[in-house]
């Protein structure tokens, strides 16, 4: 950081790998951090060992990070980051809503679409905590890279650009660079769609279909992301930036991505049930796919790759069958 920021108290809701990495980032920036989770035993272990062995092993946590399963002290907090999985965000925010002071900045760091409502997370926040100041953090960022201090750049979106600019220095680190925008829907579209496309790319590589096909799938998937974004009012430059194209390239190109690795195992013939049963963390693209397909239908947007992924996840078609159907689609203009 170019200049030191004033110490604040930040609350991070959710102690998975990404929540833990963000808590570590804020603590390294000189802030006092409460890392909230449901599991009291996990919280006690983190405080005793200075490590989240379940989700982010071998990363020694800063002394300014305090884990808890108790209700956080929102009244004395300056910032809240919600890293709760998308499908559980509404229920947890409703529980905490009475404690949230008006104007408290709440930064949404989970990527997905709520299945029951087709709402993005900023819409869920507006309904559950109408007095909070809304922000979205999204972009190409693996938790392990962030805790190692590797260079990372992300998008920080807020419905008020000036507020986002004021918040950015609190999140910025020596190697963590947030770029600001007021296009929250663009940030959320990119974050949700890329997870489903990463499953598709993983399936393709799991079947051994090659790098040429992989590149083509990323490009055509990006076209689907742009079509949906345009229909929902997102800006093209947002989706061409870090939280759109940047996050898409990262998530579709590394087995560190839970979504891509899930797709690879599907492409190799493993069942979805077995894959999910072997994991202790959420694979957001699996839950996002059906909501995304319904949203595409509702808005009249053609998203054949995402539809194919959803059919595979539903067991309606095999990965090989899905790829064959995509290749057999009628020829069209690339601009269409």
N, C-alpha and C positions, 0 to 999 in steps of 0.2 A: 504494500500500500504506500502511496506517496506521502500520506500524512496520517498520524495516529488518530483514531476515532475515540470518542468518549465511551467508557465502559457502560454496557447496558446489561439487562437481564433478559435473556431469550429463552423461550420454551419451545422445545421440539417435541411434537406429538408423533410417536412411532419410532421404535428402536430397531428397525430392520437395518440392513447394510447402509442404505442411503440416509436414513434418519441419523444413524450413528456418525456417518461421515460428515454430515452437515453440522451436527453438534460439535464435532472435533474442529471443523473449520471455524465456527463462531468462537470457540474457546481459544483457538490459536490467535484469533484477532483481538483477544483481550477481553472478551465478554464472559459473563457468568451464565452458564447454560444448565437448564433443567431438562433432562431427557426422560420423557414420560413413556411408560409401557404398561400393559395390562398385568404382566407377570411379576409379582413381588419377589420371587426367588431370583429371577433374571436380574432385576434391579439390584438386589443385594450382592449378587455375584459380580456385576459390573463395578459397583462401588468398591468391593473388596479387592478385585483383581485388576482393575483399570483396563478391562478388556471386554468387548462383547463377543465372547467365544462362540455364541450361537450363529451370529450373522456376519461378523467382521473380525475373525480371529487374527491374532498376531499384530493388531493395531493397538498400541498403548495409548489410552485416552488421557487427555489433559486433565490436570487436577481441578480445573474450573468446570468440568462436566460432572453433574450429580444426577444419577439415575433414580427414578422413583416410580412407584405404582400408585402413589397417593394422588389426590386431586391437585393439580398444579395451582400455584398462586398467581393467577392471571392479573389480579388487581395491582401487583407490583412488578409486572412484566412490561417491557418496552416493545417486544416483538414476539410473534408466535409463528412457527413453521409447522404446517400440517403435512406429515409424511405417512398418513394413514392410508392403507390401500383404498383405491377408488370406491369399491363396492361397499366399504364400511365407513366411508367418510361422513355421510349424512348422519348416521345413527350416533357416531361419537361426537360430532359437532353439536348435535341437539342436546346431548348430555352436558357439554361444557358451556353452551350458549348463555345461561344465566350469569356466568362468571365473567363474561367478556366485556371489558369497558368499551364504550363507544370510541371509535377512532383507533383502536388497537390494530396495528398492521398484522394481518394474517397472510402468510405466504403459502400458497398451495404448491406442493412439491410432488404430488402423486399424479400419474398420467392415466387417463381413462375416461370412459363415459358410463354414467350410472345406468344399469340395465333397466330398472323399473321405470325411469322417467325420460331417458335419453338426454339427461342434463350433463353438461360438463361441470368440472369441480368448482369453477368460479360461480356458476349458477346455483350449485348446492350451497356454497358459502353465503351467497346473497339471500337465500331463503332461510337458512338456519341462524345466521349471525348478521342481520341487516345493518347493524351499527359498526361492524368491522371494516377496516380499510382493506380492500381486496388486492392481492398480487398473485402472480403465477411465476414460478421458477422452472425453467425447462431448457433442455439443450443436451449436447453430447457430453455426458459426464458419467463415468463409472465410479462407484464409491471407492474402490481400491485405489484408483488414480488420485482422487482427491485427498485421501488420508496420507498418501505417499508424497503429497506436495507436487505432483506432476502438473504441468500447465493445462488449465481447463478454462473454457469460455462458454458462457450460458446466456440465455435471455431472461431478463427480469421484466415482466409485463405488469402494468397496473392500469386501472381505469383512469388514473390521473398521471400523466407523464412526469410532471414535476415531483409528485410524491415518489414515483419510482426512482427518479434521479437522487432524491434525498436518501432513500433507503439503500441504494446500491453500495455506498461506501461501508455500510455496516456489514454487508455480506462479502464484499470484496476481500480477497486475501492476496498474499504475495504472488501466488500462482493461480488464483481463481478470479476470473474477470467477468463480471456481469454487464451485458449490454442492455439498455433500457428501451422499452416501447410501451405504447398504450394499447396495443393490439392483443388483448388477453385471449380472444377466441382463436386468433392465429396460433398463439403459443400452445393452446390446448389441443387444437386440431392436429398440429404436428406431433405432439407428444403421444396422442392416442393412436393415430393412424400408423405411425412408424412401428409400434409394437406388433400390430397384426401383420404388417409387411415383413417384419423380421422373422416371423414364424414361416412365412412363405419362402423367404430366402434360405432359411435353415432346412426346410424340406427339400428344396432343390439341391443344395449341397449334400444333404444326407443321401440323396439318390444318385450322387455322382454325376450330375448333369453339367458340371463345368463352370468356369469363370465367366465365359461369354454370356451364358444364360443368366448367371447371377447379376451381371451388370445390367442386362436388359430388364430384368425383373425390378431392380432398384429404380431404373429410369421410368418404367411404366407405372410402378407403384407411386413414384413421385407425382406423376400426372394425375393419378387418382386422388392423392392428397390435395393437390391444387384445385381439382374440380370441386371437392367437398368444401374446401376452404372458401372458394369463391361463392358458393351457394349460401354459406353461412355468414358472409361478410368479412372474412379474414383478408388481410392485405397480402398481395403476392410477394412483397419483399420480406415479410415475416417468414413465410413458408420457404423462401429461398435462403433464409439465414440459418442461424445456429439451431433454433428450436424446430426447424422443419428439415431442410436438406441435411444440415449438419448432424442432427440426431439420427436421421434415417440412415446415413452412411455408416455411422458408428454402430448402431444397433444391428444393422444387417451384415456387418463385416467381422464380428468378433464373437467367439464362443463365451466371452464373459457375459454377453447378453443372455438373460434367462429365456427370452423369447426366441432368439435364434437357436440356442442350444435345444430348446423344446422342439422346434421345427426339425432340427437335424435328427433327433431321435425318432421323430415321427417318420421322416424320410427313410430312416434305416429299418423301419418296420415295427418299432416299439409302440405299444398302445398309449393313448393319452392318460388313461387311468394309472398306468404303471409309472409314467414320467412324473405326474403330479404327486403321486404317493411317495416318490423318492426325494421330494424337495421339502425344505422347511420355510421357503419363502414364496411369495406370490408371483405367478407368471401373468402379468396384467393383460397381455394380449389375448389370452384364452377367454377372459371375462369380457374384454372389450369387443371382440369380434362380432358376437350376435347383436350387441347394441349398435355397433358401427353399421352393420348391414341394414338394420331397421332404420337408422337415421338416413342412410343413403336412399333407401326406398321412399322415405317420407319427403326428402328434398328433391327426389327425381334425379339423383346423381348416379352415373354408371361407375361401379367399382368392382369389376370382375375378379381381380386378384383377391380382394378382401372377401368377396362372396365365396370364392373357392376355398380359402382358408377356413371360413366358418363351416362349410360343408364337410371338410375333413375333420374338424374338431367335433362336429355332430355325428360323425361316423357314416355320413351319407355317401361318401366317396373316398377312395384311397388317394394318397398323395400322387401316385403315378397317374391315376385317372383324372385328378384335378389338373395336372400339368398337360395332359393330352387334350383336355377340353379347352384350356387356354390357348394352346397352339392351333387348335382347329377353328378358333373364332374367325369370323369374316374379316378380310383385310379392310383397313381404314386409313385415313389420313393421320399422321402423327399428331397433328394439331387438334384432332377431334377428341 
